[in-house]
Amino acid sequence: MLRSGSIALLLALWALPAISAAADPNGAKPNFLLILTDDQSYEAVGYRGMTQVQTPHLDQLAKRSLSFTHAYNQGSWSPAVCFASRLMLNTGRFVWHAEPHFQTAEKERQAGRFWSESMKRAGYDTYMTGKWHLRANAQKAFDHVGTLTLPLHTPEQYNRPLSEDDVTWQPWDRKYEGYWKGGKHASEIVGDEAVEFLHQAAQREQPFFMYVAFNAPHDPRQSPKRYVDMYPRDQIEVPANYLPEYPEKDLIGLDDQRRDERLAPFPRTRLAVQTHRQEYFAIITHMDEQIGKILQALRESGKEENTYVFFTSDHGLAVGHHGLMGKQNMYDHSSRVPLLMAGPSVEPGTNDAAVYLQDILPTTLELAGIAKPEYVEFQSLTPLIWGGETQSYDAIYNGYLDLQRSITQDGFKLIMYPPAGVVKLFDLRRDPLEMNNLAADPLQAVRRKDLYQAFRKWQQKTGDSLVMPESIVSQI
C-alpha cells in the first residue's frame, strides 16, 4: 500500500511535462546548441537594456527564451578565469574540486568524464568550434571539430589610450593580427563553421550536440570599423560606479601586474573607460551578427523545433566598473553572466533564481535522458522551469585564488579580502551597482554572521581549504 506522501509524490511527477528524449512528438531525441562567449557580462546584451550595446539577434532569441537573470560563474584558481569556468562546465565539478583536474583534463576525457563524451555515448553527433582552452584533446572529445581559435595578445593593446589623440591601436587594423590573424575575423570563422555543420546536420537523422565557443568579446577587442563607428566614443556612458583607482587593488591581485588591468592606464580616466567600452560593445555587436547567421541556419535546417538553444558566457567583465577592467573580482559585473534557454516546452520569460552557468551541463544530460554522473555537482535547471521549484542553491559562492571570497544570499553579498583584512557588504536589491558598503553598519551584524555561516558551508561543498584570517573573522 502506498503512503499518502508517496501518492502525493507520484501525482506531482505525473503532473510534470515530458522533459526527456520524448521532447519531439515522434520520440526523437532533442538536439542541443550551446553558444558560449568569453568575457560577456550579464549587462552587455541589448535585451537587458542596461547598456548601450546592440545585439538584435540575441534580442530575438531572448523573445523565445527563458532568461535566467542571476546566473553566475563560481570563481577561479587562475587569473585566466575562463580556464576554470570551462573546466567546470565540461566536467560538472565545483571550482576547487575541478582544480586538481586542470593539468590532467585529458585523463578525465579519456575516462569519459567530459560533457561531450556523455553525449557521444548517448548517440549524439558532437561538434565543436572556437575557443576550447582546456588541456584535453578537442579532436577526440568531439566527433567533428572546426577551427580552434585563440586570438593572441599584442603589445599595442595595453596602457591605452593616453590621450584623445592616441591612435597606437585601431580595432579594425589587421596589422595587429589578434582576431584578424589569417585574414578572417575569428568570430566570422566560428559563425561560418557552425552554419556549415548545421547544413550537414539537416541531412542526418542523428541528434546533434553543438558546442560553439566564441572568443569575443575577450581582448584584443577588434572588429570591423563600421561596428566601432556605431558607438561614438564621446557618447559612451561611463558606469555610475566608475573609480579612478580601486582602493584594495594592490593586495587582491588587481594591480598593474595583472594582464587584464594593464589594458587601461592607471589611474583610470573617463576617456580610457569610454574607449574600452566602445570597443567592447563593437565586438559584441559584430559577434551578434555571427550568432544571427547560426540561428538562421538552425531555422533553415528544419531542426529548430526539436533543438534546445543555450546562450551564456564563461564570466563577465568590469570594463570600467569600480576602477577595474577585468574579471578577477567578486562584483556582479564580473561574476554574473547572461543565460538564455530556448526550446521545446520552454515558456519565454524571466527567472530570477540564482543559478550557475555550469548548470547547463546537467540540464542537457537530463533532457537527453542521460543519468547524471555522481561527479557532477551542478544542478539541472529543469526543476526551475517545469518542477515548480524557486531555487537550486541556498546561496551563491565565489572565490578567486586565495585573495578574494564572496557569498550571496537573500539579496545581500558579503565580500572578503583575506590579504587586505577587508570585509564588504552590499544590499543588491537597493544597491545593484555595489557602491554602498554596509559592513560597518551595526544593524547588519546578524546578517554578516548569517552570511559568513553560509560561506563556511559552501567552503565545504566546493572543497575550499582557505583558512580565513582573524583580521576578517573579527569583523563578522
C-alpha positions in Angstrom: 0.0 0.0 0.0 1.3 3.5 -0.9 1.6 6.0 1.9 -0.1 9.4 1.4 3.3 11.1 0.9 4.2 8.6 -1.9 0.8 9.2 -3.6 1.4 12.9 -3.5 4.9 12.4 -5.0 3.5 10.3 -7.8 0.8 12.8 -8.6 3.4 15.6 -8.7 5.6 13.6 -11.0 2.7 12.7 -13.2 1.8 16.4 -13.5 5.2 17.4 -14.9 5.6 17.7 -18.6 7.7 15.3 -20.5 11.3 16.7 -20.5 13.5 13.9 -21.7 14.1 12.3 -25.0 10.4 12.5 -25.8 10.5 16.2 -26.5 9.8 15.5 -30.2 6.2 14.2 -30.9 7.8 11.4 -32.9 10.0 10.4 -30.0 13.3 11.7 -31.4 15.9 12.8 -29.0 16.3 16.6 -28.8 19.2 18.5 -30.3 21.4 20.9 -28.3 23.1 24.1 -29.4 25.3 25.9 -26.9 26.5 29.3 -27.8 29.3 30.3 -25.4 31.0 33.7 -25.4 34.0 34.9 -23.4 34.0 37.9 -21.1 30.4 39.0 -21.7 28.8 40.5 -18.6 25.1 40.0 -17.8 24.6 43.6 -18.6 26.3 43.5 -22.0 23.3 42.3 -24.1 20.7 44.5 -25.7 17.6 42.7 -24.4 18.6 43.7 -20.8 18.5 47.4 -21.7 21.3 48.1 -19.2 24.0 49.4 -21.5 24.3 50.9 -25.0 25.3 47.7 -26.6 23.2 46.5 -29.6 22.5 42.8 -30.0 19.5 42.4 -32.3 19.9 38.7 -32.9 20.3 37.8 -29.3 17.3 40.0 -28.6 15.2 37.9 -30.9 16.5 34.7 -29.3 15.6 36.2 -25.9 12.0 36.7 -27.0 11.5 33.0 -27.3 13.7 32.1 -24.4 13.6 31.8 -20.6 16.2 34.2 -19.3 17.9 33.4 -16.1 18.7 36.9 -14.8 21.0 35.8 -12.0 23.4 33.3 -13.5 27.0 33.2 -12.1 30.4 31.7 -12.5 31.8 30.1 -9.3 35.3 31.5 -9.4 38.8 30.5 -10.4 42.1 29.2 -9.3 43.8 31.1 -12.2 43.9 34.7 -13.4 42.6 33.2 -16.7 39.1 32.7 -15.2 37.9 31.1 -18.4 40.2 28.1 -17.7 38.3 27.3 -14.5 34.8 28.2 -15.9 35.1 25.9 -18.9 36.6 23.0 -16.9 33.6 23.3 -14.5 31.3 23.5 -17.5 32.7 20.4 -19.2 33.1 18.2 -16.0 30.3 19.5 -13.8 32.6 19.8 -10.7 32.5 22.7 -8.3 35.5 25.1 -8.6 38.0 23.6 -6.1 37.0 20.1 -6.9 37.7 20.8 -10.6 41.1 22.5 -9.9 43.1 19.2 -9.4 42.0 18.1 -12.9 43.2 21.2 -14.6 46.5 19.8 -15.7 45.1 16.3 -16.3 42.0 17.2 -18.1 42.8 14.8 -21.0 42.8 11.9 -18.5 39.3 13.0 -17.4 38.2 13.0 -21.1 39.7 9.5 -21.7 37.8 8.3 -18.6 34.6 9.5 -20.2 34.0 12.3 -17.6 33.6 15.1 -20.1 30.3 16.6 -21.3 30.8 15.7 -24.9 31.8 12.1 -24.0 28.5 11.6 -22.2 26.6 12.9 -25.3 28.5 10.7 -27.6 27.7 7.6 -25.5 24.0 8.6 -25.8 24.2 8.5 -29.6 24.7 12.2 -30.3 26.7 13.6 -33.2 29.0 16.0 -31.4 30.5 19.2 -32.8 32.8 21.9 -31.5 34.4 25.1 -33.0 36.1 28.1 -31.5 37.7 28.6 -28.1 38.4 25.3 -26.3 41.1 26.4 -23.8 41.1 23.1 -21.9 44.1 20.7 -21.6 42.2 17.9 -23.3 42.2 16.8 -26.9 39.3 18.6 -28.6 39.7 16.5 -31.7 39.0 13.3 -29.7 36.4 14.9 -27.4 34.1 15.7 -30.3 33.1 13.8 -33.5 33.6 16.9 -35.6 35.9 19.9 -34.7 36.3 23.1 -36.6 39.0 25.7 -36.1 40.3 26.1 -32.6 40.5 29.9 -32.4 42.5 31.7 -29.7 43.4 35.3 -30.8 46.8 36.3 -29.5 47.5 39.4 -27.4 49.6 42.2 -29.0 51.7 44.8 -27.2 49.9 47.8 -28.7 46.6 46.9 -26.9 47.9 47.8 -23.5 48.0 51.0 -21.4 45.8 53.0 -23.7 44.6 55.5 -24.6 46.8 58.0 -23.0 45.1 61.0 -24.8 42.4 61.7 -27.2 44.9 61.7 -30.0 46.3 58.3 -29.1 45.9 56.1 -32.2 48.5 53.5 -31.3 45.7 50.9 -31.7 42.8 50.7 -34.1 40.4 47.7 -33.7 39.9 47.3 -37.4 43.7 47.5 -38.3 44.6 44.0 -39.4 48.4 44.5 -38.9 47.9 43.8 -35.2 46.6 40.3 -36.1 44.8 39.1 -33.0 41.3 38.3 -34.2 42.4 39.2 -37.7 45.3 36.6 -37.9 45.0 34.8 -41.2 42.8 37.5 -42.7 39.4 36.4 -41.5 38.0 37.6 -38.2 37.9 34.7 -35.6 34.2 35.4 -34.8 33.4 35.0 -38.5 35.3 31.7 -38.7 33.3 30.4 -35.7 30.0 31.6 -37.2 30.6 30.3 -40.7 31.8 26.9 -39.5 28.8 26.4 -37.2 26.5 27.3 -40.1 28.2 24.7 -42.3 27.7 22.0 -39.6 24.0 22.8 -39.4 23.7 22.4 -43.2 25.2 19.0 -42.8 23.1 18.1 -39.8 20.0 18.9 -41.7 20.7 15.9 -43.9 21.1 13.5 -41.0 18.7 11.8 -38.6 21.2 11.5 -35.8 20.6 14.1 -33.0 23.4 16.7 -32.5 25.2 18.4 -29.7 26.9 21.7 -30.8 29.5 23.5 -28.6 30.0 26.8 -30.4 32.5 28.9 -28.4 33.3 32.5 -29.5 36.5 34.2 -28.2 34.7 37.5 -28.4 34.3 39.9 -26.6 37.7 39.0 -24.9 40.5 41.4 -25.7 42.0 42.3 -28.0 38.6 43.7 -28.8 38.9 44.0 -32.6 36.1 44.4 -35.1 35.4 46.0 -38.5 35.3 49.8 -38.4 31.6 50.1 -39.2 30.9 48.4 -35.8 33.2 50.7 -33.9 31.6 53.7 -35.7 28.2 52.6 -34.3 29.4 53.7 -30.9 30.9 57.2 -30.9 33.4 57.3 -28.1 32.3 60.7 -26.7 28.7 59.3 -26.4 29.7 56.2 -24.4 28.2 56.2 -20.9 30.7 55.8 -18.0 29.4 53.4 -15.3 28.0 55.2 -12.2 30.4 53.2 -10.0 33.4 54.4 -12.0 36.5 55.0 -9.9 40.0 56.2 -10.9 41.5 53.5 -8.7 40.2 50.6 -6.7 41.4 51.0 -3.1 42.4 47.4 -2.4 43.7 46.5 -5.9 47.3 46.0 -4.9 46.5 43.5 -2.2 44.0 41.3 -4.1 45.8 40.6 -7.4 44.4 43.6 -9.4 47.5 45.7 -9.6 49.4 46.7 -12.7 50.9 43.2 -12.9 47.5 41.7 -13.8 47.2 41.5 -17.6 43.6 42.5 -17.8 44.1 45.5 -15.6 47.1 46.7 -17.7 44.8 47.3 -20.7 44.0 50.8 -19.5 46.3 53.4 -17.8 46.5 53.8 -14.0 44.8 55.8 -12.6 41.7 55.2 -14.8 40.4 58.0 -16.9 37.0 58.5 -18.2 38.5 58.6 -21.7 40.0 55.2 -21.2 36.8 53.7 -19.9 34.8 55.2 -22.8 37.4 53.8 -25.3 37.4 50.3 -23.9 33.6 50.2 -23.6 33.3 51.5 -27.2 35.4 48.6 -28.4 33.7 46.1 -26.1 30.3 47.0 -27.5 31.5 46.9 -31.1 33.0 43.4 -30.9 29.8 42.2 -29.2 27.6 43.6 -32.0 29.9 42.1 -34.6 29.7 38.7 -32.8 25.9 39.1 -32.6 25.8 39.2 -36.4 27.5 35.8 -36.5 25.1 34.4 -33.9 22.3 35.6 -36.1 23.7 33.5 -39.0 23.8 30.4 -36.8 20.2 30.8 -35.6 19.1 31.4 -39.2 20.8 28.2 -40.3 19.1 26.3 -37.4 15.7 27.6 -38.6 16.5 26.6 -42.2 17.7 23.1 -41.1 14.2 22.1 -40.1 15.6 21.1 -36.7 14.7 24.2 -34.7 11.5 22.9 -33.1 13.4 20.0 -31.5 16.5 21.9 -30.5 17.3 23.4 -27.1 19.4 26.5 -27.6 21.5 27.8 -24.7 23.4 31.1 -24.7 25.8 32.2 -22.0 29.3 33.4 -21.3 32.1 32.0 -19.1 32.2 35.1 -16.9 31.6 38.8 -17.0 34.0 41.8 -17.2 34.4 45.1 -15.4 35.4 47.4 -18.3 35.5 50.4 -16.1 33.2 49.5 -13.2 34.8 50.1 -9.8 38.1 51.3 -11.4 38.6 47.7 -12.8 39.0 46.3 -16.3 39.0 42.5 -15.8 37.0 39.6 -14.4 39.2 38.7 -11.4 36.9 40.2 -8.8 33.7 39.4 -6.8 31.4 42.0 -8.2 28.4 41.1 -10.3 29.7 42.8 -13.4 32.5 40.2 -13.5 31.0 37.0 -12.0 27.5 37.3 -13.4 26.6 36.3 -17.0 23.6 36.2 -19.4 21.9 32.8 -19.6 19.1 32.1 -22.2 17.4 28.8 -22.8 15.0 28.2 -25.7 13.5 25.0 -27.0 10.6 22.5 -26.7 8.1 23.4 -23.9 10.3 26.3 -22.6 7.9 29.2 -22.0 9.6 32.6 -22.7 10.0 34.9 -19.8 12.4 35.5 -16.9 13.5 33.5 -13.9 15.3 35.4 -11.1 16.6 32.3 -9.2 20.3 32.3 -8.5 22.0 29.7 -10.7 25.4 28.8 -12.1 26.1 28.9 -15.8 27.5 25.4 -15.4 24.0 24.1 -14.6 23.6 23.8 -18.4 25.6 20.6 -18.3 23.2 18.6 -16.1 20.3 20.2 -17.8 21.3 18.8 -21.2 22.0 15.4 -19.7 18.5 15.2 -18.2 16.8 16.4 -21.4 18.8 13.8 -23.3 17.7 11.0 -21.0 21.2 10.5 -19.6 21.6 9.7 -15.9 23.5 12.4 -14.0 27.0 11.1 -13.1 28.0 11.1 -9.4 30.8 13.6 -10.0 28.5 16.3 -11.5 27.8 18.7 -8.7 25.9 21.5 -10.5 22.1 21.3 -10.7 19.8 20.9 -13.6 17.6 23.9 -14.4 14.6 21.7 -15.2 13.1 21.9 -11.7 13.0 25.7 -12.0 11.4 25.5 -15.4 8.9 22.7 -15.1 9.1 21.5 -11.5 7.7 24.4 -9.6 11.0 25.0 -7.7 12.0 28.5 -6.8 15.7 27.9 -6.1 18.5 25.5 -6.9 21.0 26.8 -4.4 20.6 28.4 -1.0 23.5 30.8 -1.8 26.0 31.7 -4.5 29.6 31.2 -3.6 32.5 32.7 -5.4 36.3 32.6 -5.0 39.4 33.8 -6.7 42.8 32.3 -5.8 43.4 32.8 -2.1 42.8 36.5 -2.5 39.1 37.0 -2.6 35.9 35.3 -1.5 32.2 36.2 -1.6 28.8 34.7 -0.7 25.5 36.0 -2.0 22.2 35.1 -0.2 18.7 36.7 0.1 19.8 39.8 -1.9 22.9 40.5 0.1 26.5 39.9 -0.8 29.4 39.5 1.6 32.9 40.1 0.1 36.1 39.2 1.9 39.7 40.1 1.0 41.9 37.9 3.3 45.3 39.6 2.4 43.8 43.1 2.9 41.8 42.3 6.0 38.8 43.9 4.4 35.1 43.0 4.5 32.4 44.5 2.3 28.6 44.0 2.5 26.2 45.1 -0.2 22.4 45.2 -0.4 22.0 44.1 -4.0 18.3 45.0 -4.3 18.8 48.6 -3.2 22.3 48.9 -4.5 22.8 46.8 -7.6 25.9 48.6 -8.6 27.5 47.6 -5.2 28.6 51.1 -4.2 27.4 51.4 -0.6 29.5 49.2 1.7 27.3 48.2 4.8 30.0 46.1 6.5 30.4 48.5 9.4 26.7 49.1 10.0 25.8 47.7 13.4 22.3 47.0 12.1 23.8 44.4 9.8 25.6 42.4 12.5 23.3 39.4 12.4 23.3 39.4 8.6 27.1 39.4 8.5 27.1 36.3 10.7 24.4 34.5 8.8 26.2 35.2 5.5 29.5 34.0 7.0 27.9 30.8 8.2 26.5 30.2 4.7 30.0 30.9 3.3 31.5 28.3 5.6 29.1 25.7 4.5 29.9 26.5 0.8 33.6 26.2 1.6 32.9 22.5 2.4 30.7 22.0 -0.6 33.3 23.4 -3.0 36.4 22.0 -1.4 37.7 25.4 -0.4 40.5 24.9 2.1 41.3 28.6 2.7 41.5 29.5 6.3 40.1 32.9 6.9 42.5 35.1 8.9 41.4 36.7 12.2 41.5 40.1 10.6 38.5 39.0 8.6 36.7 36.9 11.2 36.9 39.7 13.8 34.8 41.9 11.5 32.0 39.3 11.0 
